[in-house]
Amino acid sequence: MTNPPWRERLRYAFDNLLSRGSIALLGWLIVIGGVVVLSVSFITWESGYASQPTLADQIWTFLVTTLISWDPTEGLPWPTRVSMLILILFNLFTVSIIIGLIVAGIEGKLYQLRRGRSQVLESDHIVILGWSTQVFPILSELLLIDDDRVPVTVVILGDKDKVEMEEEVRTRIRKNRRIRVICRQGIATDLIDLKITNLDFAKSIIILPPEQNSNPDTSVIKTLLALSNNPERRNEPYRIVTEIQNPKNLQIAETVGKDRVEFVLTGDFIARIIAQICRQPGLSRVYLELLSFAGNEIYFDPVTTLVGETFSESIFAYENAIVIGYRPENGNPCLKPSPHTILREGDEMIVIADNYRQIKFWDNRERIKFAEPSLSNKTVGKKPEKFLILGWNEQAETIIQKLDAYVCFGSVATVIAEDNTIAQETNPKLQHLEHLSVLFQTGDITDRQLLNRLPLQVIDHIILLAYSDNLDAEEADGITLTSLLHLRQIAKEGGYHFSITSEMMDSRNQQLATIAQVDDFIVSDRLTSLMISQIAENPLCSDVINELLEPNGCEIYLKPISNYIQLHEPVSFYTLMKAAQKKREIAIGYRCSHAGTKEFQGYGIVLNPPKLKKIRFSERDRLIVIGEDF
């Protein structure tokens, strides 16, 4: 065995020295310092350049100069020199202790700040309790808020290191003056940690369930308990929004939440959207725009000059907004009420607009005329539809139930997944459907040969569900994308015209789904985050969206535009609104088929367009309306 190099031996000895503690290190520093002073003094004396008459005087001068950078004892007798040396050493020792205490105090404060334990002094801010990947889409939406609060302040309380949270936010969210994010480390169920966020002065509170938890609803309920039973909380109710994943936990969560709590039932919410959009390609883009703060969204505008008018007259009241309903004073929002409903003082109009602060009334709307011959009375009746559901998760039952409410008798849904026996035996609800027949088949949805054997030529709509119950997001999305690519290739080769709606778990895979030319895709975490963000700003939006998603209420439909107008000449959107009104519907936009696959053109979706601009439409274009029964 060869001897290690001298550098390694020296490094090893130095490591051993440090391991002995500060006393040993101090002793070695004194020894090394003494050797250096003696060596330099001797060399200076022998060279003949000494500044003192004796070697002892020279050593003394260098020693004191080393300690305090100058020699105040020069020329004094030796007893005085020794006394001053004692004072100098005592002074150095005392100053070192003071400096050490100051440094330790500063380091302790910096460590406390790093941990994120200092009190937040903000007001009218949004508090997010919990840390998960949902934080990033929520923050992305909040920075788009168009109001007078610039910047919007968001306080995040998470069980993660403060610096790590701040670093992730800086990495995932582009820097913008419209939002300011403050991170604090703590547990959302701890009353002391909750106090740090200054909840009593917060505008709204968002509770995010933990991701790495088999029962995340339990954490949400415990956080609600901590907020409700805090003895130091304010008397005024908090405005809280959170999500519940298991419907069985909703009742207990509502009981615990004594404040104004809005719950987003995640699975049910996603299932209802999928049930609607799978029959109408492009509808997901409409919901994405309405739920996002970018583009057109839902606002509540107080009734002022419209007091005394009927709802039918108010539909055309705004120049750059579309009326879709109203909210009576102290009542619940009502979409597409009776045309003869009288608007009263204190009511609010529900409108779709791009910018609330720029909404203006249409003063000369009575003078606008439209060509009556341009209208069409064409109608398209319902017919049985054939669905193919590939994949299975806990939302599948709800999707099938909601589809049953939308379709007519004779419709069929074929479900293919790796194992559907449990779904049939433990879900008697699927055995009592009124309009939809459900067939189950076991198979690998990524198997090209299996897909080739399916009668895709008679299928109207395909729904790709993620295996989110048993697989992580990346693996589940991988299976979905593989099946999607196979289906697109089969459709191209066979000339089939079925629509495909795909569920994605991770928003980062959204672009891949777009490349695969899916008609509609649902990104579960993004949609849930958008809904939470909207409710955090305006809780009344929850009632509006929920009504739009109920089969027995008013829904959003994309209907053939030829049902409303003749296609031989250009028409204005004002004319389309009049045509929809005659069918007791409210037109909110249109979809141009030629831009259906172009992302930079919004996939052809145009909400709240200019009312007087004339456009030439084609047979494949759709009018987006709020109505019933399609």
Secondary structure by P-SEA (a helix, b strand, c coil): cccccaaaaaaaaaaaaaaacaaaaaaaaaaaaaaaaaaaaaaaaaacccccccaaaaaaaaaaaaaccccccccccaaaaaaaaaaaaaaaaaaaaaaaaaaaaaaaaaaaaaacccccccccbbbbcccccaaaaaaaaaaacccccccbbbbbbccccaaaaaaaaaacccccccbbbbbbbcccccaaaaaaaccccccbbbbbcccccccaaaaaaaaaaaaaacccccccccccccccccccaaaaaaaaccccccccaaaaaaaaaaaccccccaaaaaaaaaaccccbbbbbbcccccccccccccccccccccccccccccccccccccccccccccbbbbbbbccccccccccccccccccccccccbbbbbcbbbbbbcccccaaaaaaaaaaacccccbbbbbbcccccccccccccccccccbbbbbbbcccccaaaaaacccccccbbbbbcccccccaaaaaaaaaaaaaaaaaaaaaaccbbbbbbbbccccaaaaaaaacccccccaaaaaaaaaaaaaaccaaaaaaaaaaccccbbbbbccccccccccccccaaaaaaaaaaacbbbcbbbbccccccccccccccccccccbbbbbcccbbbbbbcccc
